[in-house]
Amino acid sequence: MAYSLSEIVTRFGGELLDDNGVTVSGVAPVERAGPQEIAFVSQAKYLRDIGSSQAGALILPPEGRDSSRCPRIVTSNPYLYFARVSSLLNPEPRPAPGIHPAATVHAQASVAESATIAAGAVIGEGASIGARSVIGPNCVIGEHVALGDDCRLHGNVTIYHHCVLGSRVILHSGAVIGSDGFGLANDKGRWVKIPQVGRVVIGDDVEVGACTTIDRGALDDTVIEEGVKLDNLIQVAHNVRIGAHTAIAACTGIAGSAKVGKHCMIGGAAMIFGHIEIADGVRISTNTLITKSLTKPGTYTSALPFSEHGEWLRNAAHLRNLDKLAHRIKELEKRISELEGKK
């Protein structure tokens, strides 16, 4: 698909400069973009890169409006603008509606006429598939699952019984929604499974990455509110609640009954203890371990920066003695205070 710059500005706003009737059909980095492509620069420090660019058009911040004579769109948020243009130029293919002959759909399931069910998919008893939703190959939709409109499930997604998903939800391959939480009671050294009778409830416009797992609640529901974005390989345990429009990067683990606020950003491989609460607007750095509730918005970091191995070993040796060193410092401070008092 191709659009003129004036058509793009009509859709998304921005200031169009030096328009020569250019039409663009693709997006590309500044250094590789060709005459039929549009590129973007998000920060002033990268404006130096546009001098040799062959891009047909540019998306620039306000401070870069006069840095080129190339046809350009000036906007306060070039990265967001680029995302919208990229979506416009690269619409996701939508397969034809209908149920593939190799799919298995229970007679008591409800599938909208405009939905697509691919080969190998299994739709359980009482399940409901909304309008224009696409169920990829080999997906398994459990009994009495409710799936909203315009959802997209890529291949090999599994949704367990009674889970509820809103509209425009995207689940990538290998995602598992509603598996049992890790609930066990100890009986003299032997583990007794605790039935997990809650559900997973997912709001509108949520995206879940490949091989991410969201456990069903033990008693209450596990809840993922609207607009949440979860990367690949994330573990969300039972009874967790994640607030609206929070984004979480890959390999993060969230233990049971933790509550994460709205508009949070959590870096990759962060670990969050169970039964704690994280306030709205919190940012957690990559590899950070959160062991207690965070009641105020802000950025929290616990990971040590990397260093040369020998230096790391020496510092690690000191870390083992921090408690002893702190105690010695307090004793020294006390003795200094006593000596100053005698003077």
N, C-alpha and C positions, 0 to 999 in steps of 0.2 A: 504494500500500500504506500502511496505517496501523498504528501500534503504540502501546500505552499506555506510559507512562513506566515502570511496574513491569516490563513485558515487556523494555524496553530495559535496565533495570538488571539484570535477571536474566541477560541475554546478556553485558553488558559491565562489570558492576560499578558502583561509584560509590555515593554516598549520596543517597537520594531524600528531598527535603524538601517539605512542604506539598502533597503529591499530592492532587489533587481528581479523580482519575480521568480526567485529561486524555489524549486521544489525539492524536498528531501524525502528519501524513502528508507533511511536507516540511521542508526546512531553508532558512534565509534569514538575511541580516544582521540584527543587533539592531534597526537603525532601520527596517527594512522588514518584519520578520516579523509575521505575523498570528496569529490565535487557533489555527489548525491547524498552526502551524509551530514549530520549535524553533531557537533561536539560541544562540550561544556567545560567551563573553568569555574570552580567553586570559590577559590580564594585568590586574593590579589597577588600573592607570591608566585602563583603559577601562570600569571599573565605573560611572562617571558616566553612561554612555550608556544604561543599562538603565532609568532612571527613567521615561522616556516610551515605552518599548517596549510594543508590543501583542502580543508573542510569547506563544504558549500555554505555552511552557516555556523554560527556560534551562539551559545547561551552564556552570558557574562554577568558578573555582579556589577552594581552601579559604579564602582570605582574603575571598572574596565571598559566603560562605554566608549571612550575615545582611544583605546589601545589598538584598534584595528579598523580597517575600512571594509572588512568582510561583512556581508549581511549578518545581522546579529540581533538577538533578543536580549534585552537588559531586564533583569529581575532581581529582587532582593534575596531570593533563595534559589540559586542555579541548580543545586543538586535535586531539590524537590521538583523543579520545573523539568529537569532532564528525566526524572523518573516518570513523570506524566507523559512526556513526549515519547519516551521509549515504549510505554504501554500502548500508546496510540499507534505507533508504527509496528508494533509486534503483538497483535492480538492473539490470544491463545486459541489454537484450533479447537473447534467444538464438533465432536462426532455427531452423526445423525442420531436422532432419538429412536428409541426402540429397545427391545430386549433380545439379546443375542440368543440363538437357539441353544448354545452350549451353556447358558446361564441357568441357574436353578432358583426359581422364585416361588415361594410358598403360596398356595391358593388363597390364604387369608392375609397376604401382604398387600399393601396399597402402593402402587407405583404410578406416578404422574405420566400421562401420555407423552409429555415433552422430555422426560428423563431418558437417560441412556444407561443400559446395563450391559457390560461387556462380557465376553466369553469367560466362563469359569467362575463368575461371581455367584454368591449364594445369598439370598435374601430370606430371612427367617419369618416365621409366623408372626403376624401382627405388626411387622415392620412397615414404616411409612417413608416413602422416598418423594421429596418435593419436586416441584416443577423445575425443569431444565438442569437438574442435578445429573452428574456423570459419575457412575460407579465403574471403576477400572477393572481390568482382568484379575480374577482370583481374589477379589475382595470378599470378606465375609461380614454380613450385617446380621447381627443377632436378633433374637425374638423381641418384638415390641420396641425396637429402636425407632426413634423419630428423627428424621433428617430433613432439614429445611430446604428452601429453594436455592437454586444456583450453586449448590455445593459441588466440589470436585475431589473425588477420592482416586488417587493414583493406585497403580497395581499393588495387590497384596496388603491392603489395609484391613485390619480387623476391628470391628466394633462389637463389644459384648452386649448382652441383653439389657434392655430397658434404658440404655443411655440416650441422651437427648442432645441433638446438635442444631444450632440455629441456621440461618441462611448465609450463603457465601462463605462457607467454611471450606478450607483447603487442607487435606490430609495427604502427606507425601508417603511414598512407598515404605512399607514396613511399620508404619505407625500402628500402635495398639491402644485402643481406647476402652477402658472399663475392665481391664484385667484385675484380678484380686489383689488387694493391698496385702502388705506383709504383716498380717495379724496372727500372732501365735502366743499361746499360753504354755508355761512350763509345768509339766507334771512329773516331778521327780526325775528330771533329766531327759524326759521325752517331750517333744513339741506337739501341742494340740492345736489344730487349725481353728481360727475364729472365723465363722462365716462373714463374708463381706456383703452386706445387704443394701448398701447405698448404690448410687448411680454416679456417672460422670455427666455433668451438664455443661455444655459448651455454648457460648453466646455467638452472636453474629460476627462475621468478618474476622474470624480466628484462623490462623495458619499454624499448622503443626508439622515440624520437619520429619525427615526420614528416620525411622527406627526410634522415634520418641515414644515413650510409654506414659500413659496417664492412668493411674489405678483408681478403681471405683471406691467409694466411701465405705467405711466399716459399718457405720450406722447412718450418718448424714451423707450428703452428696459431696463429691469432689467438684469444684466449680471453677471454670475458666471463663472469665467475663469477656464481654465484647471487645474486639480489636486486639486481643493478645496475640503476640507473635512468638512462637517457640521454634528454636533452631533444631538441628538434628541431634539425636542421641541424648535427649534430656529425660531424666526420671522425675516424674511428679507422683508423689506417694498419696496414700488415701487421706481423704478429708482436707486436702490442701485447697486453699482458695487463692486465685491469682486475679488481681484487680484489672480493670479495663485498661487497654492500651499499654500494657507492660510488655517489654521485649526482653527475651532471655536467650543468650547465646549457647552454643553447643556444649554438651558434656556436663551441664549443671545438674546437680542433684538436690531435690527439695524433699525433706523428710515429712512424715505424717503430721497433719493438722497445723502445718505452718500457714500463715496468712501473709500474702504479699500484696502490697498496696497498688494503687492505680498509677500509671505513668512512670513505673520504675524501669530501670535499665540494669540488667545483670549480665556481667561478663562471663566468658566461657570458663567452664570447669569450676565455677563457684559452688560451694557446698553450704546448704542452709539447714540448720537444726530444726527438729520438729517442735510443735507447740510454741512457736514464737511468732511475733507480729512485726512486719516491716511496713513503715509508714509510706504514704503516697510520696512519689517524687524522689525516691531513694535511688542512688547509683551505686552499684557494687562492682568493684574491679575484678578482673579475671583472677582465678585461683584463690579467691578470698573465702575464708571460712567464717560464717556468721553463726555465733553460738548463743546470742541473746537478742532480745527484741531491739529494733531500731525505731525509736519514737519520733525522730526528727528527719526531715529530708536533708540530703547531702550526699557526699561521696565517701564510701568506706572501703578501705584497703587493708589487707593483712599479708599479702604475699611478699616475701623478701625478693629484692632484685637479684638476678643471677650474678655470679662472679667466677673468676678462675678457680678451678677445683681445689687447689691447695689453700687458697685464701678462704674459700667456703668452709673447708674442714676446720681451719683455725677459728673462724667466727662461730661455727657450730659448737666447738668445744667451750667457748665462752658462754654461749646461750644456755648450756647445761648448768652453769653456775650462776645464772642471773639472780636467783632467789638468795643465794648465799652472799653475793656481792651487794645486793640491796640491803640485806640485814647488816652487813659490815658498814655500809655507808651511813645507815641510821645510827649505829653505835658511835661512829666517828663524829657525826653531827652532834650527838648528845654530849660527847666528851668536849668538843670545841665550845659548845654552849656553856658547859660547866666552867671551863677555863676562862672564858670571857666574863662570866659572872664573878669569878674570884678577882679578876682585875678591877 
